[in-house]
């Protein structure tokens, strides 16, 4: 008599174990990213705050990507970031004013949306007759570039200094933290304003002097935060085990400590993007940022300085770039708040 094969297939046995012990089957994406990064990504696409922030930022990124279509430059070889002007008159013109001098080529979408064959100033002009619509569209690229590059650079500097100070400790920690405290003693915007004023005669006007100043005085919070997290995590059992088996310090820091210590710093960085763009706009408004006529939201607002007492008539100079700055910062703040809720176990338990 032949005995029956009672061997249970592996897939069926796994399913029975999952059902019996209440286990959860991990998806391929979760296995690839790891549990913490998967939880972070899943939270971002399911949290209402982050969804709202992603929608807002997706709009700005779409405008930046479609800038040559939405607001084509006047000439093919011209610098697209210089706002075209319709004359040199000192008084701003309201939205809908006809563009009389050197209008840009009319794009395909223009007649369908506006019903007009010729360019008009859709959002009006500033003093000096700079077109606000063109400056708003191309200023989106400036805002994204400045925000991402400044925050990424400051974050990198803070991670390097904070990681070395927290992991090495001792004399190196003392020296790096004293340097950090010296930089942190200066008021942020005042220090950035002073350094920008020093750099402009050396490297010329443009976006780089203000960006360098914002980076130079923007890395300290990241360094202090990552140092504190590393001081806690480097005493964990899995780090001790890595030391026992002879792992190199660079491997321990980069593969075991930083991936588990960087989450709080990421939240702070996402919250800072909008603040950095606002600070950059403030420097442009004060006259030490970009060149006159450069496509930057702060530059557009700066044209309203002579009309502060007449904003009931020339409101469009301030309202459009002001709303853009508000929404851009709001989008990043919503994502940052969502990241904080996802990564903070106390807030997660309170909400759940």
C-alpha positions as CSV (number, residue, x, y, z in Angstrom):
1,X,0.0,0.0,0.0
2,X,1.4,3.4,-1.0
3,X,1.6,6.0,1.7
4,X,0.0,9.4,0.9
5,X,2.2,12.4,0.6
6,X,1.3,14.6,3.5
7,X,3.9,17.3,2.8
8,X,2.3,20.8,2.8
9,X,3.5,23.1,0.0
10,X,5.6,26.0,1.3
11,X,3.3,28.7,0.0
12,X,0.2,27.1,1.6
13,X,2.2,26.5,4.9
14,X,3.2,30.2,4.9
15,X,-0.4,31.3,4.4
16,X,-1.5,29.1,7.3
17,X,1.2,30.5,9.5
18,X,0.2,34.0,8.6
19,X,-3.4,33.3,9.5
20,X,-2.6,31.3,12.6
21,X,-0.2,33.8,14.2
22,X,-1.8,37.0,12.9
23,X,1.3,37.9,10.8
24,X,1.2,40.3,7.9
25,X,2.6,39.5,4.6
26,X,5.2,42.0,3.5
27,X,5.0,43.4,0.0
28,X,7.8,43.5,-2.4
29,X,8.1,47.3,-2.0
30,X,8.3,47.0,1.8
31,X,11.0,44.4,1.5
32,X,13.0,46.6,-0.9
33,X,12.6,49.8,1.2
34,X,12.7,48.4,4.7
35,X,9.9,48.8,7.3
36,X,10.6,52.4,8.4
37,X,11.0,53.9,4.9
38,X,7.9,51.9,3.7
39,X,5.9,53.2,6.6
40,X,7.1,56.7,5.8
41,X,6.1,56.4,2.1
42,X,2.8,54.8,2.9
43,X,2.0,57.5,5.4
44,X,2.7,60.2,2.9
45,X,0.2,58.9,0.4
46,X,-2.5,58.2,2.9
47,X,-2.2,61.2,5.3
48,X,-4.7,64.0,4.4
49,X,-2.2,66.7,5.3
50,X,0.6,65.3,3.1
51,X,-1.9,64.7,0.2
52,X,-2.9,68.3,0.3
53,X,0.8,69.4,0.4
54,X,1.7,67.1,-2.5
55,X,-1.2,68.5,-4.6
56,X,-0.1,72.1,-3.9
57,X,3.6,71.4,-4.7
58,X,2.6,69.4,-7.7
59,X,1.0,72.5,-9.1
60,X,4.1,74.6,-8.6
61,X,6.3,71.9,-10.1
62,X,4.0,71.7,-13.1
63,X,4.1,75.5,-13.6
64,X,8.0,75.3,-13.4
65,X,8.2,72.5,-15.9
66,X,5.8,74.2,-18.3
67,X,7.3,77.7,-17.9
68,X,8.5,78.0,-21.5
69,X,5.0,77.1,-22.7
70,X,3.1,79.3,-20.2
71,X,5.3,82.4,-20.6
72,X,7.7,82.0,-23.6
73,X,10.7,84.3,-23.6
74,X,10.6,87.4,-25.9
75,X,13.7,86.1,-27.9
76,X,15.0,82.6,-28.3
77,X,18.5,83.5,-27.2
78,X,17.4,85.8,-24.3
79,X,17.9,84.9,-20.7
80,X,14.4,83.5,-19.8
81,X,14.8,84.6,-16.1
82,X,14.8,88.3,-17.1
83,X,11.3,89.6,-17.0
84,X,10.3,91.4,-20.2
85,X,9.1,94.9,-19.9
86,X,6.5,96.9,-21.7
87,X,8.3,100.3,-21.7
88,X,9.8,102.1,-18.7
89,X,6.8,104.0,-17.2
90,X,6.9,104.4,-13.4
91,X,3.2,103.7,-12.8
92,X,2.1,100.0,-12.6
93,X,-0.6,98.9,-15.0
94,X,-3.7,96.8,-13.9
95,X,-4.4,93.3,-15.1
96,X,-5.7,93.1,-18.7
97,X,-3.7,96.0,-20.0
98,X,-2.6,95.5,-23.6
99,X,1.1,94.7,-24.2
100,X,2.3,97.4,-26.5
101,X,6.1,97.0,-26.8
102,X,8.0,93.9,-27.7
103,X,5.4,91.3,-26.6
104,X,6.5,87.7,-26.4
105,X,5.3,85.2,-29.0
106,X,1.7,84.1,-28.4
107,X,1.6,80.4,-27.3
108,X,-1.0,77.9,-28.5
109,X,-3.0,77.9,-25.3
110,X,-3.4,81.7,-25.1
111,X,-6.3,82.4,-27.4
112,X,-8.2,79.4,-26.2
113,X,-8.0,80.5,-22.5
114,X,-8.2,84.3,-22.9
115,X,-10.1,84.7,-26.2
116,X,-7.6,87.3,-27.3
117,X,-5.2,87.3,-30.3
118,X,-2.6,89.6,-28.7
119,X,-0.7,89.5,-25.4
120,X,-2.2,91.4,-22.5
121,X,-0.6,91.7,-19.1
122,X,-2.7,89.0,-17.5
123,X,-1.7,90.0,-13.9
124,X,-0.7,93.6,-14.6
125,X,2.8,95.2,-14.5
126,X,5.0,96.6,-11.8
127,X,6.7,99.9,-11.8
128,X,9.1,99.9,-14.7
129,X,6.5,97.9,-16.7
130,X,7.8,94.4,-15.8
131,X,5.2,91.8,-16.6
132,X,3.9,90.2,-13.3
133,X,2.6,87.0,-15.0
134,X,6.0,86.2,-16.6
135,X,7.8,86.9,-13.3
136,X,5.4,84.7,-11.4
137,X,5.8,81.7,-13.8
138,X,9.6,81.8,-14.1
139,X,9.8,82.8,-10.5
140,X,8.4,79.4,-9.6
141,X,11.6,77.8,-11.0
142,X,13.7,80.3,-8.9
143,X,11.8,79.4,-5.8
144,X,12.1,75.6,-6.3
145,X,15.8,75.8,-7.2
146,X,16.6,78.1,-4.2
147,X,14.6,76.2,-1.7
148,X,15.8,72.7,-2.6
149,X,19.5,73.6,-3.2
150,X,19.8,75.7,0.0
151,X,18.1,73.2,2.2
152,X,19.9,70.2,0.7
153,X,23.3,72.0,1.0
154,X,22.7,73.1,4.6
155,X,21.4,69.6,5.5
156,X,24.5,68.0,4.0
157,X,26.8,70.3,6.0
158,X,24.8,69.8,9.2
159,X,24.8,66.0,8.7
160,X,28.5,65.8,8.3
161,X,29.4,68.1,11.2
162,X,26.7,66.6,13.5
163,X,27.6,63.1,12.7
164,X,31.3,63.5,13.3
165,X,30.6,65.4,16.6
166,X,28.1,62.9,17.8
167,X,29.9,59.7,16.8
168,X,33.4,60.7,17.6
169,X,32.7,62.7,20.7
170,X,35.5,64.0,22.9
171,X,37.7,66.9,21.8
172,X,36.3,66.9,18.2
173,X,32.7,67.2,19.6
174,X,33.7,70.1,21.8
175,X,35.4,72.0,18.9
176,X,32.6,71.4,16.4
177,X,29.9,72.4,18.8
178,X,31.7,75.6,19.8
179,X,31.9,76.5,16.1
180,X,28.2,75.7,15.7
181,X,27.3,77.9,18.6
182,X,29.3,80.8,17.2
183,X,27.4,80.7,13.9
184,X,24.1,80.2,15.8
185,X,24.7,83.3,17.9
186,X,24.0,85.6,14.9
187,X,20.4,86.4,14.0
188,X,19.7,84.4,10.9
189,X,18.2,87.0,8.6
190,X,20.5,89.8,9.7
191,X,23.6,87.6,9.3
192,X,22.4,86.5,5.8
193,X,21.8,90.1,4.9
194,X,25.3,91.1,6.0
195,X,27.1,88.2,4.3
196,X,25.1,88.8,1.1
197,X,26.1,92.5,1.1
198,X,29.7,91.4,1.4
199,X,29.5,88.8,-1.4
200,X,27.7,90.9,-4.0
201,X,30.7,93.1,-4.8
202,X,32.9,90.0,-4.9
203,X,30.9,87.7,-7.1
204,X,28.3,90.1,-8.6
205,X,24.6,90.3,-8.2
206,X,22.4,87.2,-8.8
207,X,20.9,84.4,-6.8
208,X,24.2,82.9,-5.6
209,X,25.3,85.5,-3.0
210,X,22.0,85.2,-1.2
211,X,22.0,81.4,-1.5
212,X,25.5,81.1,-0.1
213,X,24.6,83.3,2.8
214,X,21.5,81.3,3.6
215,X,23.5,78.1,3.5
216,X,26.3,79.5,5.7
217,X,23.8,80.4,8.5
218,X,21.3,77.6,7.9
219,X,23.1,74.3,8.8
220,X,23.4,74.7,12.5
221,X,20.0,73.3,13.6
222,X,20.5,70.2,11.4
223,X,23.9,69.6,13.0
224,X,22.7,69.9,16.5
225,X,19.6,67.8,15.9
226,X,21.4,64.9,14.2
227,X,24.2,65.0,16.8
228,X,21.6,64.5,19.6
229,X,20.0,61.6,17.8
230,X,23.3,59.9,17.1
231,X,24.4,60.2,20.8
232,X,21.3,58.1,21.6
233,X,21.4,55.6,18.8
234,X,25.1,54.8,19.0
235,X,24.5,53.1,22.4
236,X,21.9,50.7,21.0
237,X,22.5,47.0,21.0
238,X,22.8,46.6,17.2
239,X,25.5,49.3,17.1
240,X,27.4,47.6,19.9
241,X,27.1,44.3,18.0
242,X,28.5,45.8,14.8
243,X,31.5,47.1,16.8
244,X,32.1,43.7,18.4
245,X,32.2,41.9,15.0
246,X,34.8,44.5,13.8
247,X,32.8,46.7,11.5
248,X,34.5,49.9,10.4
249,X,33.4,53.2,11.9
250,X,32.3,54.5,8.5
251,X,30.1,51.4,7.9
252,X,28.6,51.6,11.4
253,X,27.8,55.3,10.9
254,X,26.5,55.2,7.4
255,X,24.6,51.9,7.5
256,X,23.5,51.4,11.1
257,X,23.3,54.9,12.7
258,X,22.4,57.5,10.2
259,X,19.5,55.6,8.5
260,X,17.8,55.4,11.9
261,X,18.7,58.9,13.1
262,X,17.9,61.0,10.1
263,X,14.1,61.0,10.3
264,X,13.6,63.9,12.6
265,X,16.1,65.9,10.6
266,X,14.2,65.2,7.4
267,X,11.0,66.5,9.0
268,X,12.8,69.8,9.9
269,X,14.3,70.1,6.4
270,X,10.9,69.7,4.8
271,X,9.5,72.4,7.0
272,X,12.5,74.7,6.2
273,X,12.1,74.8,2.4
274,X,9.2,77.3,2.5
275,X,11.0,79.3,5.2
276,X,14.2,79.5,3.0
277,X,12.2,80.7,0.0
278,X,10.6,83.4,2.2
279,X,14.0,84.5,3.5
280,X,15.3,84.7,0.0
281,X,12.3,86.8,-1.0
282,X,13.0,89.0,2.0
283,X,16.6,89.6,0.8
284,X,15.4,90.4,-2.7
285,X,12.9,92.8,-1.2
286,X,15.6,94.5,0.8
287,X,17.7,95.0,-2.4
288,X,20.6,92.6,-1.8
289,X,19.1,89.6,-3.7
290,X,18.7,89.2,-7.4
291,X,19.2,91.7,-10.2
292,X,16.4,94.2,-10.9
293,X,14.0,92.5,-13.2
294,X,15.0,88.9,-12.3
295,X,12.1,86.4,-12.1
296,X,11.8,86.1,-8.4
297,X,8.7,86.6,-6.3
298,X,10.5,88.7,-3.7
299,X,11.8,90.9,-6.5
300,X,8.2,91.5,-7.8
301,X,7.0,92.5,-4.3
302,X,10.0,94.9,-4.0
303,X,8.5,97.0,-6.9
304,X,5.6,97.9,-4.6
305,X,7.9,99.8,-2.1
306,X,7.0,103.1,-3.7
307,X,3.3,102.3,-3.7
308,X,2.7,101.1,-0.1
309,X,0.3,103.9,0.6
310,X,-1.6,103.2,-2.7
311,X,-2.0,99.4,-2.5
312,X,-5.8,99.9,-2.7
313,X,-5.1,100.7,-6.4
314,X,-1.9,98.7,-7.0
315,X,-2.8,95.6,-5.0
316,X,-1.9,93.2,-7.8
317,X,1.9,93.9,-7.3
318,X,1.7,92.4,-3.8
319,X,-1.2,89.9,-3.8
320,X,-0.1,87.6,-6.6
321,X,3.5,86.9,-5.5
322,X,2.4,87.0,-1.8
323,X,-0.2,84.3,-2.4
324,X,2.4,82.3,-4.3
325,X,4.8,82.5,-1.3
326,X,2.0,81.6,1.1
327,X,0.9,78.5,-0.9
328,X,4.5,77.4,-1.6
329,X,5.4,77.5,2.1
330,X,2.1,75.9,3.0
331,X,2.7,72.9,0.8
332,X,6.0,72.2,2.3
333,X,4.7,72.7,5.9
334,X,1.8,70.3,5.3
335,X,4.2,67.6,4.2
336,X,6.5,68.4,7.1
337,X,3.6,68.2,9.6
338,X,2.5,64.9,8.0
339,X,6.1,63.5,8.3
340,X,6.1,64.5,12.0
341,X,2.8,62.7,12.6
342,X,4.0,59.6,10.8
343,X,7.4,59.4,12.6
344,X,6.4,60.5,16.1
345,X,4.9,57.5,17.9
346,X,3.2,59.6,20.6
347,X,1.3,61.7,18.0
348,X,0.5,58.5,16.0
349,X,-0.9,56.8,19.1
350,X,-2.9,59.9,20.1
351,X,-4.5,60.2,16.6
352,X,-5.1,56.5,16.3
